[in-house]
């Protein structure tokens, strides 16, 4: 099983996308109208017409709770708030996947992180932390991708450097009485990935049919605000990577911190979001991947019910929404509900860490189990007794 996690940096407005409140007062309701989806009784924002036509392949979680008001990806990728995640050096979910499951093939890493390096540092993803750097997700952003392509050195130079590294490794092995270390194994896997071209080919979207790329929409590498770009090529890369055997792909997508001009921003950006996410969902199903690929789309918190004086919505941690698709799970449904102004949960609160427990469950990992860090100390994967939804 594989998971594609799409992180919406900045926190998207839940009440302007998948939890509209058309009967709320004007200062809450906003500018957008709901439209019917292809599932009776479920409505989305009018700017999401393509997603509305794949609603039967989605589950909308409208009652996420437990998130803090903090502009970071730590809660989404580790299950812990930033202060705790940094103090305890908590691992990225990809590190846990690498440690517990390992790669499906020696030519593909267990996890690939497509997060770009964003200006707001806390948006950026973390590594494997206390598990050890050998379990870091493979970064495939900018300079790292160029290194993977071996564009900076020719093959003879690369082979010479590998021979030197092999010599140093052999010296250490001799000193360690021939014991093979975890680093040696990670090093071999890295060399295999670099020389096989398997992952690089998966990242090369130009190998796709132009009609597929047109369906996704291209977007741009240019970052929005201090967050992520809306570069739909990364959504294509994510699908190609899971087809290549990668267990987990993390993507940072867009910038949704709309303290001002919320509706202008969404009018400009939701159409590309709608096109790209709906194309990914359709692709997962049409290519026969839906039983073993789960897609999760979410941000760090929701937005305030009341529109501020700058026509924006501020941070709102009490409730958030998420989109889930595939994974052999039941789709075409909404789980949970909020009150009349989308400010509080009034039906089935879902702790955001239960979303991560669901992701782990889909990957075959019991999130209630302990995992051993590099010092062989047992640590919890998630705080508390978290359960799949």
Helices and strands as residue ranges (DSSP letters): E 2-8, G 14-16, H 26-29, E 34-36, E 43-45, H 49-52, G 55-57, E 58-65, H 74-78, H 82-87, H 93-100, E 111-113, G 121-123, G 129-131, G 133-135, E 138-139, H 143-148, H 155-175, H 182-196, H 198-203, G 205-207, H 210-216, E 219-223, E 229-231, H 233-243, E 248-252, H 262-286, E 293-299, E 302-303, E 315-316, E 320-326, E 333-335, E 337-338, E 345-347, E 350-351, H 352-363, E 370-372, E 378-380
